[in-house]
Amino acid sequence: MPSLEDELFPSTPGKFKVDRAHNMNRQFHRCFASTSTMFLWALFLIALTASYLSFQSFVDSGSRYFSASWGGIQWEKQVRNSAQIHRSGGMSVLVTGAAGFVGTHVSLALKKRGDGVVGLDNFNNYYDPSLKKARKSLLNSHGILVVEGDLNDAKLLAKLFDVVAFTHVMHLAAQAGVRYAMENPNSYVHSNIAGLVTLLEICKSANPQPAVVWASSSSVYGLNEKVPFSEADRTDQPASLYAATKKAGEEITHTYNHIYGLSITGLRFFTVYGPWGRPDMAYFSFTRNILQGKPITIYRGKNRVDLARDFTYIDDIVKGCLGSLDTSGKSTGSDGKKKGNAPYRIFNLGNTSPVKVPELVNILERHLKVKAKRNIVDMPGNGDVPFTHANISLAQREFGYKPSTDLQTGLKKFVRWYLSYYGYNNRKGLQ
Ligand SMILES: O=C(O)[C@H]1O[C@H](OP(=O)(O)OP(=O)(O)OC[C@H]2O[C@@H](n3ccc(=O)[nH]c3=O)[C@H](O)[C@@H]2O)[C@H](O)[C@@H](O)[C@H]1O
């Protein structure tokens, strides 16, 4: 029996005569029928494309996962190798901020004397990450693995402690810089507070617990006027959010020492400088600008008094860090529970001879053989303090800390490095 469709639209032309209107209707229907077929095809193609794209993104995310900077048997092997101790009585140290200025130098010094070192760094772009990558390459060439990851990544930290029973943590990762805190306050909370707590949570749960040595700052002395600064002096009037987060770090570490028996040593660094340094710091940016013929801004304190800093050379800081690690004493807790009192220490690591900022510029001019274009302005209310000056007798007594590089000598080494790194003919340096 023919269908209604066959009757109306016979397959054999002429069998059924249709009027014009009917014909148009038929055309329309045909057209509609072919459009719906096309529509179905289009839908099919869209579905196909969508499933291809989602498959592709699955593959991508999968490959991102599998090629992530951490995880996997091979990665664990690399971590273990890097943490391998090559001297009797040596330590295996997790160095956070390993691709940073101080982190790089400390990692190299530890490795050189036979300790195991695993680095961690998030390679953020607070300053040119290519310098951090270059430091990482330097560390790699000395057999030190630097894992790319953030302090706030608790899973990564836990994994590292699963793979290696670190005896010590040298915690140097932080959001540095005094004045930048006004631009990006939350980055200080993220790294210096939240990141610190995440790290301490992992340390307190680790079996065995490591001893923790970490970087505090001379800035905790804030607006104090009593000089030189001693560890027993008040630290309750910070001048910047940076200082406030470092001060908070001292209090936070204290609670982990008190509740969980973690051995804690906080080091108050005084304006550390040297080769592979931080481009955001004055001596570094002054060097760049002087070489480029650009003006430098020199801040001046109240009543036209020059600002001064107890500039401390990196090699002296490294000695202080190693001395602290060597004398840190053991954490006492296990399974997250305190088993006895553990050391809680704080030391100044400075140079004990403050230098005025204009004098720093004089020294740079001599080493660079270029005159600076000085733009002297009143210190803006940006968190700076007028001067710093360390009393280091505590560190001297505890582990023989004795800085031996004056600013003149240290800057000479820095300038030599700067010119070799950026090139004599390429005076552009970092932006
Ligand atoms: O000891 C610390 O705890 C801190 O040291 C360092 O801070 P600061 O002592 O402020 O060093 P830095 O910026 O080099 O300025 C040096 C001098 O140059 C002056 N200064 C700075 C910039 C400028 O353009 N002009 C200028 O006169 C400026 O006013 C100051 O008087 C670390 O950055 C910080 O992370 C922290 O570790």
The ligand as an ORCA input file, in Angstrom:
! r2SCAN-3c Opt
* xyz 0 1
  O      67.154     43.454     55.771
  C      66.060     43.081     55.412
  O      65.342     42.439     56.125
  C      65.506     43.537     54.109
  O      66.601     43.911     53.271
  C      66.235     44.405     52.028
  O      65.447     45.579     52.182
  P      66.145     46.978     52.162
  O      67.098     47.121     53.286
  O      65.059     47.980     52.052
  O      67.035     46.865     50.834
  P      66.972     47.661     49.483
  O      65.655     47.575     48.868
  O      68.137     47.231     48.690
  O      67.205     49.176     49.948
  C      68.438     49.544     50.567
  C      68.422     51.020     50.856
  O      68.343     51.746     49.625
  C      67.278     52.655     49.680
  N      66.722     52.793     48.341
  C      66.103     51.745     47.765
  C      65.614     51.848     46.498
  C      65.732     53.074     45.814
  O      65.315     53.237     44.668
  N      66.363     54.093     46.437
  C      66.865     54.004     47.677
  O      67.425     54.965     48.205
  C      66.302     52.107     50.672
  O      65.520     53.138     51.212
  C      67.233     51.477     51.680
  O      67.645     52.435     52.586
  C      65.441     43.366     51.265
  O      64.988     43.931     50.027
  C      64.265     42.885     52.038
  O      63.673     41.809     51.342
  C      64.667     42.457     53.443
  O      65.327     41.243     53.412
*
